[in-house]
Amino acid sequence: MLKFFKAFRDDQCGAVTVDWIVITSAVVGMSAVAFFTVEDASFALMDAAGTAVAAENDF
């Protein structure tokens, strides 16, 4: 049984898969954070532009 655990510990077959999963999930997480940050900023800019246009009353 000890020989099995040593062989399992030394086996590197799934290490690349785990690395790709970790890297991919990090990229997806950072993309989600960036999306929501840009979304909030764009809504604030849209509200400010709408308020400025409405305040002109040129019509």
C-alpha positions in Angstrom: 0.0 0.0 0.0 2.9 2.4 0.8 4.3 1.6 -2.7 0.9 2.6 -4.3 0.9 6.0 -2.4 4.5 6.8 -3.4 3.7 6.0 -7.1 0.5 8.1 -6.9 2.5 11.0 -5.3 5.2 10.9 -8.0 2.8 10.6 -10.9 2.6 13.9 -12.9 -0.1 13.0 -15.5 -2.9 15.2 -14.1 -0.8 18.1 -13.0 -1.1 19.9 -16.3 -4.8 19.6 -16.3 -5.0 21.0 -12.8 -2.8 23.9 -13.8 -5.0 24.7 -16.8 -8.2 24.6 -14.7 -6.7 26.9 -12.1 -5.4 29.4 -14.7 -8.7 29.3 -16.7 -10.8 29.9 -13.5 -8.5 32.8 -12.5 -9.0 34.4 -16.0 -12.7 33.9 -15.9 -12.9 35.4 -12.4 -10.8 38.4 -13.3 -12.9 38.9 -16.4 -16.1 39.0 -14.4 -14.6 41.5 -11.9 -13.5 43.7 -14.8 -16.9 43.4 -16.5 -18.8 44.5 -13.5 -16.4 47.4 -12.8 -16.7 48.7 -16.3 -20.5 48.2 -16.2 -20.8 50.3 -13.0 -18.6 53.0 -14.4 -20.5 53.1 -17.7 -23.9 53.4 -15.9 -22.6 56.3 -13.8 -21.3 58.0 -17.0 -24.6 57.4 -18.8 -26.5 58.9 -15.9 -24.2 61.9 -15.8 -24.6 62.5 -19.5 -28.4 62.2 -19.3 -28.5 64.6 -16.4 -26.3 67.1 -18.3 -28.5 66.8 -21.5 -31.7 67.2 -19.5 -30.4 70.3 -17.7 -29.7 72.2 -21.0 -33.4 72.7 -21.9 -32.5 74.1 -25.4 -35.7 72.8 -26.9 
